[in-house]
């Protein structure tokens, strides 16, 4: 069961449309697993809509309705059928399928993404969401694999998409939205029975604390930035 | 036959009478019969509000002509997407806000000139998921929000307004008001809890 959720700041900034895309993608992925947060986002949208309804109306000099209808009739865009809600609802219900937002990011499927192998148990596929300040990527940790202990220079958001992992703070399962702040150190380990796949948004590059990894870092950063552009 | 009709109409009538939405019928007519007159009424009511929202939320980067173009784009989407509106899930008011919000995000991102690999509507979609039990609660919650909003103290209305209408993140609101981030967050949380939006953290 999902037990780690985005806080009120993430949900409010998301509903108001003010969350940078890298973080918004993480919230969207969590929402596909969590009806409670979906409901909160809906309520927050109601708040926004109520505020919009109370604004001082700004009336234009010209009515513009006929012009608009001409544009619509000129077929600038065609009526869209109701989007298949069933399709969306089923997306995250299967035990192995990825949330739709992740499927969109990994266009040709996870296996066709540009993976960078880091050590034996971790590989990373950067994705470009058009967000300059943060790195967005899919992490794949081999079953039982241990990531190097690292310290966060900036905030890191992890959404569990498959499998589970644990660190000193607890155990995280599919759908969990985990935030680590700058200065926190941890060493996540994937559980033994299955690979762990996560969506990660990182405010600044993570600083590995072990010596050998630090030697590797400039290379890793080079590879990541090469791929994310 | 007669019995079937009764069954069919019972549920929607119940939800409609519990939470009346004066605009839902107009959207239905636009969806089903492409009714221009019904659409014109929606246009007259919502265009000045959408325009007001976009002028505030698009920030100093946007001029009046851009705000007007985005306003028109929103209304074209209202016409085109009318069939996807679900009166059990949201009011027309909320549905139109989400379209305006998404069009605004898309406009801002368009100007980034950054080729992203994802569409805005894959992240922020309009409310359309089939969750019947949640739906009725949802529409009742909307009434609670409407009533409680009128009773909020000014300092809470101020932060909500900056977040939702001026398009500012928590961090930007904190910076602008010279308040710690924690204070902005707790003011918003207090306001939300008065509206019965109870987020754990």
Interface residues (C-beta under 8 A of the other chain):
Chain A: X5 X7 X8 X9 X11 X12 X13 X14 X15 X16 X17 X18 X19 X21 X24 X25 X28 X35 X38 X39 X40 X42 X43 X44 X45 X46 X47 X48 X49 X50 X51 X52 X53 X55 X56 X57 X58 X59 X60 X64 X65 X68 X69 X71 X72 X76 X77 X78 X79 X80 X81 X82 X83 X85 X86 X88 X89 X100 X101 X104 X105 X107 X127 X128 X129 X130 X131 X132
Chain B: X36 X40 X43 X44 X47 X48 X49 X50 X51 X52 X53 X55 X56 X57 X68 X72 X75 X76 X77 X79 X80 X81 X82 X83 X84 X89 X90 X91 X93 X94 X96 X97 X98 X100 X101 X102 X104 X105 X109 X112 X114 X115 X116 X117 X118 X119 X122 X123 X124 X125 X126 X127 X128 X129 X130 X131 X134 X137 X138 X141 X142 X145 X146 X149 X160 X161 X163 X164 X165 X167 X168 X169 X170 X172 X185 X188 X189 X192 X195 X197 X199 X200 X201
